[in-house]
Structures are given as structure tokens and as C-alpha cells.
Amino acid sequence: MRIISGKYRGKRIQPPKKFPSRPTTDMAKESLFNILSNQVDWEDMEILDLFAGTGNISLEFISRGAKSVLSIDKHPLTVRHLNHLQKEWDVANWSILKKDVFKFLKEYDQQYDLIFADPPFGMKETDQLPSLIFERNLLKENGRLILEHGKENTFETHEHIYDQRRYGGVYFSFFR
């Protein structure tokens, strides 16, 4: 995995062996950020990355100039890896929290410009994420939710969806 653009362009992320997360492929990530680069101004963005995994997406946001990123993951190995990256790359505007995403969403009420969620494919609760985020009013005005998921999830009828893209077996659903 590599960072595609910005301050950390070309840097590689090497998660430990037996890492409990499926990283977003470079092709899907590059396509996602091509879409976003035409829609957002990174500099003032406060971003929430749910199911942060390898840190690949969080670091891409930071590399492109996001004001701040909060990454949430509950797996101890994942959180250790994220903390290691934060220290090794000396990233000041990146906060990492070890917590269950659903508990976090029900307890916290800060609003974000962009929320990115990449739950494990096949997770039963994935379908609840958009509604939970909108019910809790976690997006700022004109904020966006991007949900990465597999083919088993469908959000075409959700009232806040405005786009969906497919890259191989990876789907991105866009909500606002």
C-alpha cells in the first residue's frame, strides 16, 4: 500500500503479518480520491475514519491536507499499528481511538465534514451505519458520508444517497 498524493506521496504502509484488516486496494482508493478531489477542499476538513484498519485512508486524507482526522478501530493490533505510524511519520493532526465503532457513534456527537467507513465485508450491522450517522447528526452542513462495502449491501433506496461506484468487488456509496 502506498500514499497516492500530497505530503506523503509514495510512502508505503506495511502492516504487520496476520493483520486483521482488509485494506482498500490502490485502484479503488485512487478512484475514490479522484472523485473527491473534484468535490472538496481538503484544508479545512475534519474527518472521521471508521474501521480505520491499516491507516491507509486516514493517511491519504492527511497527506492531502485535511485539518484533522480521527481514526476509530477496536482491534488492539490495528490500534498499535496506527499509533506506530503516527509516531513514525510524526503526524500531529491525527487522533486514534481504540473503541467499537457503534459504541462510538452512539456516545459521541462531534460533527465532521466527511465520514469514511470501511467495515469488514459481510458485517451484519453495515446496513445500519448510514441511518445511525444521520440520526445522530454527525455530519456538518454539506458533509458527506462515504461507505465502502461489498455487493451484499445495497443502499440505493436510502434517502441520503447521491452516488454509488463499483471497482471490482468494492463499492463506494456516497451520502449527504
C-alpha positions in Angstrom: 0.0 0.0 0.0 1.2 3.4 -0.8 0.1 7.0 -0.4 -1.0 8.3 -3.8 -0.8 12.1 -3.4 0.2 15.0 -1.2 2.7 15.4 1.5 3.3 11.7 2.0 3.1 10.7 -1.7 4.9 7.5 -2.4 5.4 6.4 1.2 4.4 2.8 1.9 2.4 1.3 4.7 3.5 -2.1 5.8 1.0 -3.6 8.3 2.3 -6.5 10.5 1.8 -10.1 9.4 -1.6 -11.6 10.2 -3.1 -8.1 10.2 -6.9 -8.4 11.0 -8.0 -5.9 8.3 -8.6 -5.9 4.5 -7.0 -2.8 3.0 -8.7 -0.7 0.3 -7.0 -1.6 -2.9 -4.8 1.1 -4.6 -7.1 1.1 -7.7 -10.3 1.7 -5.6 -8.5 4.2 -3.4 -7.2 6.2 -6.4 -10.6 6.2 -8.0 -12.2 7.4 -4.8 -9.8 10.2 -4.3 -10.1 11.3 -7.9 -13.8 11.8 -7.3 -13.3 13.6 -4.0 -10.5 15.9 -5.3 -13.0 17.5 -7.7 -15.6 17.9 -4.9 -13.8 19.0 -1.7 -11.3 21.5 -0.3 -9.1 19.4 1.9 -7.6 22.2 4.0 -10.5 22.9 6.4 -11.8 19.3 6.6 -12.4 17.5 9.8 -12.6 13.8 9.0 -13.7 10.7 10.9 -12.4 7.4 9.6 -14.4 4.4 11.0 -12.9 0.9 11.0 -9.5 2.6 10.2 -7.7 -0.7 9.7 -4.3 -0.1 8.1 -4.5 3.7 8.3 -4.2 3.8 4.5 -7.3 6.1 4.0 -6.6 8.2 7.1 -3.1 8.9 5.9 -4.3 9.7 2.4 -6.7 12.3 3.9 -3.9 13.8 6.0 -1.4 13.7 3.1 -3.8 15.8 1.0 -4.1 18.5 3.7 -7.0 17.6 5.9 -7.2 19.8 9.0 -7.7 16.7 11.3 -8.5 13.0 11.1 -9.9 10.9 13.9 -9.5 7.1 13.3 -11.5 4.6 15.2 -10.9 0.9 15.4 -11.4 -1.6 18.2 -8.8 -4.3 17.3 -5.7 -3.9 19.6 -3.2 -4.9 16.8 -4.7 -2.4 14.5 -4.6 0.4 17.0 -0.9 -0.4 17.9 -0.1 -0.3 14.1 -1.9 3.1 13.7 -0.1 4.6 16.8 3.2 3.3 15.4 2.5 5.0 12.0 1.5 8.2 13.7 4.7 8.3 15.7 7.0 7.2 12.9 5.6 9.7 10.4 5.3 12.4 13.0 1.6 13.2 12.2 0.3 15.9 14.6 -3.3 16.2 13.2 -4.2 12.5 13.5 -6.0 11.2 16.6 -6.5 7.5 17.1 -9.1 5.9 19.4 -9.5 2.3 20.3 -13.2 1.8 20.5 -16.1 -0.2 19.0 -17.4 2.0 16.1 -21.1 1.5 17.0 -20.5 2.5 20.7 -18.5 5.5 19.5 -21.3 6.6 17.2 -23.9 6.3 19.9 -21.8 8.2 22.5 -20.1 11.0 20.7 -21.7 13.9 19.0 -19.0 15.9 17.3 -19.8 16.8 13.7 -17.5 16.1 10.8 -17.1 17.4 7.2 -16.5 13.9 6.0 -17.0 10.4 7.5 -15.4 7.5 5.8 -16.5 4.0 6.9 -14.9 0.7 5.7 -16.5 -2.0 7.9 -15.4 -5.6 7.4 -17.2 -7.0 4.4 -20.1 -9.2 5.5 -20.6 -7.4 8.8 -24.3 -7.6 9.5 -24.5 -4.1 11.1 -23.1 -2.3 8.0 -26.7 -1.6 6.7 -27.3 0.4 10.0 -24.3 2.8 9.6 -25.9 5.5 7.3 -29.1 5.8 9.3 -27.2 5.9 12.6 -24.8 8.6 11.4 -27.7 10.8 10.1 -29.9 10.2 13.2 -27.0 11.3 15.4 -26.5 14.3 13.2 -22.7 13.6 12.9 -22.2 15.4 9.6 -21.7 19.2 9.3 -23.8 21.1 6.8 -22.9 19.8 3.3 -21.0 17.0 5.0 -20.5 13.6 3.3 -20.5 10.0 4.3 -18.6 7.5 2.2 -19.2 3.9 2.9 -17.0 1.2 1.4 -18.8 -2.2 1.2 -19.2 -5.4 -0.7 -22.0 -6.4 -3.0 -24.1 -7.9 -0.2 -25.1 -4.3 0.9 -27.3 -2.1 -1.0 -28.2 1.5 -0.2 -29.9 2.7 -3.5 -33.1 3.5 -1.6 -31.5 5.3 1.3 -32.9 8.9 1.5 -29.4 10.5 1.7 -27.5 8.5 -1.0 -26.4 10.5 -4.0 -23.9 8.3 -5.8 -22.6 4.7 -5.8 -19.5 3.4 -7.6 -18.1 0.0 -8.1 -14.4 -1.0 -8.5 -14.1 -4.8 -8.9 -15.7 -6.2 -5.7 -15.5 -2.9 -3.9 -18.4 -0.5 -3.7 -18.4 3.1 -2.5 -21.8 4.6 -1.5 -21.9 8.4 -1.1 -24.4 10.1 1.2 -25.0 13.7 2.2 
